[in-house]
Amino acid sequence: MIVSTISQGLLWAILGLGIFMTFRILNFPDMTTEGSFPLGGAVAVTLMTQGVHPLLATLAAVAAGCLAGAVTGLLYTKGKIPTILAGILVMTSCHSLILMVMGRANLGLLDAITLPNLLPFAQGVNLLLLGLVFNVLVLAGMTAFFYTRLGQAYIATGDNRDMARSFGIDTDKMEVMGLIVSNGIIALAGALISQQDGYADVSKGVGVIVIGLASIIIGEVVLSGHLTLLERLLAIAVGSILYQVLIWLVVALGLNTNYLKLFSALVLAICLMIPEMKKKILKGASLSR
């Protein structure tokens, strides 16, 4: 059970890392997440059922997510559509695209070869190793990117768009790039989790943005303080694992699992309120002195 919980936490952490690119760096929530996540799973599962190597199928899923992010970025920067509305438009379109790709509402992997099947250990250990490998790859890629000049320009765009533009940074280009990379990572999470679950479903993206945000917020609350960039990214993995532990506790206590999404929303709301509550407590303590 411990191995299973940690492996699930690591796989869902990839979703959190993708959302971090837009939610924390660019300071806006991207609703494309709920479309690119199931789209990645649909593309990967469909290709694997047709005999395509699971690694190639997973890379194709990433490419599909990047395309979804590019459309959202162009609608936002060139079409001047508000980011949330642009994300909703693409998310809605992805629903039809998934049905076109799979030809049905859900599709099972059956006897298809998946990435966990390529590893020689037990299924739980294979999933754990898969989560570790892809987390290291994504973390290394994001960390390396953020320390390049392009990455610094991207961070500057999120910090102050007008200031970044005054320094000659093409902020529209940075935002489109961020949405492409973010949704590529999110689609990767969708592909990996669909391989873990053994199927893809058109409704699999409902509420995933809450799970990703919960991973980010829980990690920041638990590992509060002045964190380096790498530590902030690692905190997402910690938060994701802790979130899965909370889900496991809900199931272990025999609570109705039909209300898991409500539970997720409550956890996220509480975690979002904790920093402000801390400030008020500290302010009250200082005034009492």
Secondary structure, DSSP 8 states (H G I E B T S, - for coil): -HHHHHHHHHHHHHHHHHHHIIIIII-S--TTHHHHHHHHHHHHHHHHHTT--HHHHHHHHHHHHHHHHHHHHHHHHTS---HHHHHHHHHHHHHHHHHHHHSSSEEE-TT---TGGGSSS-HHHHHHHHHHHHHHHHHHHHHHHHTSHHHHHHHHHHH-HHHHHHTT--HHHHHHHHHHHHHHHHHHHHHHHHHHHTEEETTTTTTHHHHHHHHHHHHHHHT-SS--HHHHHHHHHHHHHHHHHHHHHHHHTT--GGGHHHHHHHHHHHHHHHHHHHHHHHHHHHHH-
